[in-house]
Amino acid sequence: MKAKSMKKVFGSVFSIVCAVSLISGCSSGNTGGPTATVSPAESAKSGGAATSPAILDPVNLTLYRVGTPQPDEKAVVDAMNKITKEKINTTITLNTIDWGNFDDKMKVIISAGEDWDLTYTASWTNNFYNNVAKGAFLPLDDLLNKYGPHIKETIPAQFFDGARVNGKLYGITSYQIMATMKGFSIKKDLADKYKLDKTKIKSLRDLEPFLENVKQNEPGIVPTTSGAPVSTELLSNMDTGLMYDTVTGDTANPLVINVKNNDFKIKNLYELPETMELAKMNRYWYNKGYIRKDAATIKDYKAEQKTGKYGMFPAGAVKPGNEGDTKGWAGYDVTDVQFSPSYVSNTSLISSLTAINQNSKNPERAMMYLDLLFADKELYQLLCVGMEGKHYKKVDDRTIEALPNGGYNPGTDWELGSQFNMFLRPGQPKDVWEQTNKVNKEAIVSPLIGFVLNRDPIKTEMAQIDAIIKQYNSVTNSLLNFGTADPEKVMAEINDKLKKAGLDKVTAEAQKQLDEWRKVNKK
């Protein structure tokens, strides 16, 4: 199937599912999502054994998520546990680990064989594919069929494909904006003050006059938290007209193809001239003083961004309503500038997943809990924004506003469950979910969707390559993203190490598998 026809299929399936989701999941925030009460008996409609919550043994699940730990987290968890205790006789112990430490801490927790049930995992932290290769995550197909009816009703079938390895499903994606759109969020008061005209910004370099103004005239304000992340998304910017996707769906791996020309020829991200150009721009910004000198050592970027001491910062996704969403957690107005086209990539399908521990003592209950986050709006909203009157106030029947110093405002609605069940934030349009649906339908779809690399023949080389990329491009040592080192020197070192680690062998094997997949799937 060609990319164009894939886009049509994607759009039609997506619109049908979103229509159901919007009807049942996007009204106001009282319990009363797709079902008001969800029991294992109701969950059994997909084939599970009917069981009443009253006769289920009590279970406590341990959940790890990434984010900024919240002062009032225990009170929120207690409120959530009242709901889950009643519906599936289950409580949770929620562990929130800050952004900079999550990856390393989860490695220790998993390697030590600690007792846990659910964890956040992605291409960018707590690496999904690496954990699957290590046998850390449980295959989920049977559990999903038996205990995940609301998940299956909500998420289009093809969105599960990115989390499949050798045909088996190992992660449940959160349901949100599925198209990738990267850019920067800029403090609106500064954008207005310096008359930033977004219509004239066609490349990242066009932001430099704004950055210079902030540097020269705003004492106490750092122009930007970081440079532009060296990623496939920001290489695919409006100026170059190029578009790349990762062959492995994993940002820790440098194999990419040019999606726009559809030649399916695998290349090394760190040998592309566009990558060097982007890294040199970041180095220039660093040398000009636009980037804080110790920026690469920051552990919790969300906390830093909340201070308001930066002129701009990379936006997680320049999606409909993101400006209002950002004000909700940051506490100030921003204006977004988009630099990548809207497209559904291999990487975006594993950008936000939840996995179940291979050794979980209660995997069935863990899946029931995940399903409840899709089905029960009150439970989902508690996890995302806490309690009304204590952590937020209602502006109208659909819109909320975080209370100053409320003690709970994690800003991670996108992490678990369905974001279509969320309140609106001030500044978000009333039709934000309809806009989101439209973006998803109209996004370009990568021709790599559905391709999953079999890592077994090259697992040793892949592990070595992943370690090299992490060394140079991790949160705390991002030499290219923060401009802290000469990019020509760093890129030469990276490519030399990648060659020695077996990148040529990996590329050849990946190209072979991709060519075979194309023949079978008539790409």
Summary of the structure (lengths in Angstrom):
residues: 523
radius of gyration: 22.4
end to end distance: 5.2
largest distance: 67.3
contacts: 1781
relative contact order: 0.18
helix: 47%
strand: 15%
